Amino acid sequence: MERLDLSGLTGMTAAVIRQVREFTPFLRKHGFRVGTPETLTALRCLTEADLSMPEELFLALRSVYARSPAEWASFPHLFKRHFLNQGTRLEEKKRVQAEERSGNSRSPTVTQDHPPILSFAMQPGSSPSQGERYALQADPSRLRAVLAVSKRALRQFDSPPGRRFRRGGRDRVNLRATMRGSVRYVGEPLRLHWQQYRPDRPSVMILIDISGSMKEYAPFMTTLAWSFTRLRLRCEVFVFSTRLKRVTHLVARKAIQGIPVSELAELKGGTRIGEALEELLYKYGGLLRRHTFVIIASDGFDAGHPERLRSALRTLSERVRHVVWLNPLLGDPEYEPISSGMSAAMPYIHRLVDVHDLESWRQAVEESQIFQPSSVPVTPLSVRTQDV
Amino acid sequence: MVDDRVEKLRKHLQDAKYVADEGLAMVLYLAQRLNRPLLLEGPAGVGKTELAKAVSVVRGVELIRLQCYEGLDAAHALYDWDYPKQLLLTRAAFSGEAGGKAPDIYTDRFLIERPLLRALKTKPAPVLLIDEVDRADEEFEALLLEFLSEFQITIPERGSYRAEVPPTVILTSNRTRDLSDALRRRCLYYWLDYPSVEQEAAIIALHVPDVAPTVARQIARAVRRLRKWSLLKPPGLAESIDWARAVAELAAGELDESVTRLTLGCLLKTQEDMELVREKGLALLWNA
């Protein structure tokens, strides 16, 4: 625990200390994971800063409390609200009646027959200029069940040998332990110590299409992504529409209460899967290892150039272990995956399965064994559309 | 009064050819005063590593750099024992050459200092740069925790080493993976973004004095525009400086279409980006 020298605080009034102390719970309410150590550090910073200058106070506290780019961006607004009493107050969740939602705000109040609907600031917002955009929220009632199925899915991943070793096994002689042990025998390496490669944690990358056509399936896909972040594996989550955004930390921490539209500001309406995959390859290529399992959740309706999708997916499938495409529309008997996007993608994916809810997810994992890597060479891939 | 000290730090950094804004200078000042490591995150090429170099120049101390990579472990980052020497001494002792006394093989003589231990023992306290910490494994992050909170390393055979004067520690990350909360909470945090046009022009002028101020501003505006075009590899500060150097080398008084075409390779590093910029038109750049 950090120690605070009280003599340094003599320049501060009790009111200032109280205000700083209350700032931590205020930030926690807005998703910051901060506690007493941060309060103590902030107070220490204040002994260095000039309290009469809000800018200085702001700069000091920002570096203490913000820990990620998202927190870095939202901090100025929260600082103004708490210390300067400025900015909008969205704290109270507005209770909106059904009639209000339909635009008729002057209608009589709703009776018991109409249960009140909570409207969160993070709920879907759409604007014709930006295409349809919506917030992401995991389905709280399904979390446990989806997590249980995802745990079973984890058993299908093969754990590759890592770079690190553990004692025992017969992969290699552990020279360091052997030499150290030989000191006991006057430098003669009488006893060989062995080591073997430690299995690496499986690595999974989930790409979720959040274009308008996938809106209906977004809660389930978000729940699915959240469940993977709770397992013992290396998991990265991305969402895409016309562009790509990495949301691993948002899904891991905020998926339950919801990821607001403002967090996904750079993503516009429409779908360009090829461009998004290209961005993934160039910007986050380091995350794609030869043992990575890639899960793409999309209906395959693509407004981009099919050739870009084909080329990007080919490169992706060459670099990773296994590509699974979850298409929520496959369960519909009238649907056929013949859209330009799906046709371009088919040759380069290992499994194309219908996953749109908990039952279909369980079926895909338990019956179809979708994460069992095939022994067939990766390129060219044979299409396995067992559920089609 | 604090303002004066922060301003002074900014000036010193500028003398070391690093242009820092008020926020960065303030955080750097606080990190030194509170003896806290500073975690810098931001896009590639905004000058995170350069800051550590500049701080070492300003303070006139050694810069110790630990470049992180996957598989980095304690033996490469903290310390290691010199096993061959230990073995030779042991053999000599048992063959009677060392007077038959049981040798102590866990002394400083056999301790190989790796960057973190060296940072604790070096006087005056150096600047320690732990570069691209996100590339190392999670296990390595756990190793760092003791060092970052206590400026101390525990060697089971010897006990703990603690720095008399803590080094200035700067960690950088490009966010190829999320760092643990435990590591983040030990550091002060700063998100280092691309500079404003004025700042970038000042940086260019500082590094390439031959280039005219108007051209420096033109270059800064053009690069800023390029960064908004969702390129596969957006140009960083190093690219801007390279471009300015190339323009100065061509002795061009101002940017025009031919100069831009000739020097585009300084800015763009992939064929796809080149095509995109050519499609949009070079005029958008040199007219910026």
Interface residues (C-beta under 8 A of the other chain):
Chain A: R33 P37 E38 T41 R44 C45 E48 A49 D50 M53 E55 E56 L59 A60 R62 S63 V64 A66 R67 S68 P69 W72 R163 R164 R176 M179 R180 S182 V183 V186 G187 R234 E236 R243 R246 T248 H249 A252 E278 E279 Y282 K283 Y284 G286 L287
Chain B: M1 V2 D3 E22 G23 M26 V27 Y29 L30 A31 R33 L34 R36 L38 E41 E70 G71 D73 Y83 Q86 L87 T90 R91 F94 I105 R135 R175 T176 R177 D178 D181 R184 R185 L188 Y189 Y190 W191 S230 L232 K233 T270 E272
